[in-house]
Amino acid sequence: MAWITIATELLSGIGFLIGGFVSLVSIPSVILLAVAVFTVHLPYGFISIKLLGVSNGRAQFGPPGYECDLLYIASIVVLFLMGPTPWSVDNYRARRPLS
């Protein structure tokens, strides 16, 4: 299962970076983040950074909440709804005549 997660994150990240197949890679990315919210981050609450204490001048932080995951999901939804930009691979694929 870990290999599927790693492959999804890598391929989705590359897809988002080059603007290629955004509509296809956004669905598994959102599912992956939703699974992370419900299986890992939900018990720690909403706030992403919790200060547990300071010792010897160094801050000690607790485990992250699900705030960042919700932000990533919202960003992916915006990319999906926005459509291809002029410099994306998806825009190039849409303009290219099929012959």
ABEGO torsion letter per residue (X at the ends): XAAAAAAAAAAAAAAAAAGBGAAAAAAAAAAAAAAAAAAAAAAAEABABBBAEBBGGBBBBBBBBAAAAAAAAAAAAAAAAAEBBAABAAAAAAABBBX
